[in-house]
Amino acid sequence: MKTMYNQQIRIAATLGAIALGFAAMAKANADDQVERGRYLANIMDCGGCHNTGAFTPEPNLKTPLSGSMIGFEIPGMGIFYPPNLTPDEKSGLGSWSEDEIIAAFTKGERPDGRILAPAMPWISYGHITPDDARALAVYLKSLEPVEHQVPGPVGPGEKAPAPYMTVKMPE
């Protein structure tokens, strides 16, 4: 009887070790996705537009991807300010699912149905692999939430609430 009990203890311990191994692998996989997403955000230059202070000599790298107060004017379309990509519920992507984030940067469509401005290179980003797209979304969801509301789009001829750059079409 004692031998059977010892075998059951060893089996339970082995199963527990296996379960812990799977949990560690899942954590490592999640960590790998965050690191892969961070890498992709850097090489895709997300911070080139979406960082506070982007387009200035002193971008704020302490709150990465929290949006920019300097916009783009696209003639005939209006002015667009790079939004907050942190998971802040009020001013960022906090209420967006990973799939909604992926649809935005690969198809140019926000959850509310609005199509993103052409300054956002979603057509190019639409060629990202599904695994890389997921990693980028996981990374964005892993950021520290930063409450930073940027101005919304401004229609053609409307007064801009903040500075912007103008895209000039060739004549």
C-alpha positions in Angstrom: 0.0 0.0 0.0 2.8 2.4 0.9 4.5 1.7 -2.5 1.2 2.6 -4.4 0.9 5.7 -2.3 4.5 6.7 -3.2 3.8 6.1 -6.8 0.7 8.3 -6.7 2.7 11.1 -5.0 5.4 10.8 -7.7 2.7 10.9 -10.5 1.0 13.9 -8.9 4.4 15.7 -8.5 5.3 14.9 -12.1 1.9 16.2 -13.4 2.4 19.3 -11.3 5.9 19.8 -12.8 4.5 19.4 -16.3 1.7 21.9 -15.6 4.3 24.4 -14.2 6.4 23.8 -17.3 3.4 24.6 -19.6 2.7 27.7 -17.6 6.3 28.8 -17.9 6.2 28.2 -21.6 3.0 30.2 -22.0 4.6 33.0 -20.0 7.7 32.8 -22.1 5.6 32.8 -25.3 3.7 35.9 -24.1 7.0 37.6 -23.2 8.4 36.6 -26.6 5.3 38.2 -28.3 5.7 41.4 -26.3 9.4 41.6 -27.2 8.6 40.8 -30.9 5.9 43.4 -30.9 8.3 46.0 -29.3 10.8 45.2 -32.1 8.1 45.6 -34.8 6.9 48.9 -33.3 10.4 50.2 -33.5 11.2 49.1 -37.0 7.7 50.2 -38.3 8.5 53.6 -36.7 5.3 53.8 -34.8 6.9 56.3 -32.4 7.9 58.5 -35.4 4.4 59.8 -35.3 2.6 58.5 -32.2 5.1 59.7 -29.6 4.3 62.9 -27.7 6.8 65.5 -29.1 7.1 63.6 -32.4 8.2 66.0 -35.1 10.1 68.1 -32.6 13.7 68.1 -31.5 12.7 66.5 -28.2 10.3 63.6 -28.5 9.0 62.3 -25.1 10.3 58.8 -24.9 9.1 58.4 -21.3 5.5 57.8 -22.4 6.0 55.9 -25.7 3.2 55.8 -28.2 0.9 58.1 -26.2 0.0 60.2 -29.2 1.1 63.5 -30.8 -0.2 67.0 -30.5 1.3 67.8 -34.0 -0.9 66.7 -36.9 -0.8 66.2 -40.6 -2.9 68.2 -43.0 -3.9 66.3 -46.1 -5.3 68.7 -48.7 -9.0 68.1 -49.2 -9.2 65.7 -46.3 -8.4 67.7 -43.2 -6.0 67.4 -40.3 -5.2 64.2 -38.5 -3.4 63.9 -35.2 -1.5 60.6 -34.4 -3.6 59.0 -31.6 -2.6 57.5 -28.3 -1.8 53.8 -28.8 -1.4 53.0 -25.1 -4.2 50.9 -23.5 -5.6 53.9 -21.6 -9.4 53.4 -21.4 -10.2 57.1 -21.9 -7.8 58.3 -24.5 -6.1 55.3 -26.0 -6.8 51.7 -27.2 -7.9 50.4 -23.8 -11.3 49.3 -25.0 -10.1 47.9 -28.3 -9.5 44.2 -28.7 -6.3 42.8 -30.2 -8.3 42.0 -33.4 -9.6 45.6 -33.6 -6.1 46.9 -33.2 -4.9 44.5 -36.0 -7.7 45.6 -38.3 -6.8 49.3 -37.7 -3.1 48.9 -38.7 -3.6 46.3 -41.5 -6.9 47.4 -43.0 -7.1 51.0 -42.0 -10.5 50.6 -40.2 -11.2 51.6 -36.7 -13.8 49.8 -34.5 -16.3 52.7 -35.1 -15.9 52.2 -38.9 -13.9 55.3 -39.7 -11.1 54.7 -42.2 -7.7 55.9 -41.1 -6.0 58.8 -42.9 -3.5 58.0 -45.7 -0.7 59.3 -43.5 -1.0 56.0 -41.6 0.7 53.5 -43.8 -1.9 50.7 -43.2 -1.7 49.6 -46.8 1.9 48.7 -46.3 1.3 47.3 -42.9 -1.4 45.1 -44.4 1.4 42.8 -45.6 2.6 41.9 -42.1 2.3 38.2 -41.1 -0.5 37.2 -38.9 1.9 36.2 -36.1 3.7 39.6 -36.3 0.4 41.4 -36.4 -0.7 39.6 -33.2 2.7 40.3 -31.5 2.4 44.1 -32.3 -1.2 44.1 -30.8 0.0 42.2 -27.7 2.8 44.7 -27.3 0.5 47.7 -27.6 -1.8 46.1 -25.0 1.2 45.6 -22.7 2.2 49.3 -22.6 1.7 51.4 -19.5 -1.6 53.2 -20.0 -1.1 56.9 -20.4 -4.0 59.3 -20.3 -3.2 61.7 -23.1 -6.1 62.9 -25.3 -5.0 64.2 -28.7 -7.2 66.3 -30.9 -9.6 64.4 -33.2 -9.7 64.8 -37.0 -10.4 68.3 -38.2 -12.3 68.7 -41.4 -11.1 70.8 -44.4 -11.3 74.5 -43.7 -12.0 74.0 -40.0 -9.7 75.6 -37.3 -7.1 73.3 -36.0 -6.8 73.1 -32.2 -3.0 72.3 -32.3 0.0 72.7 -34.7 0.1 70.6 -37.8 2.3 70.0 -40.9 0.9 70.3 -44.4 1.3 67.8 -47.1 1.7 69.8 -50.4 0.6 68.1 -53.6 2.8 68.6 -56.6 1.5 71.1 -59.1 
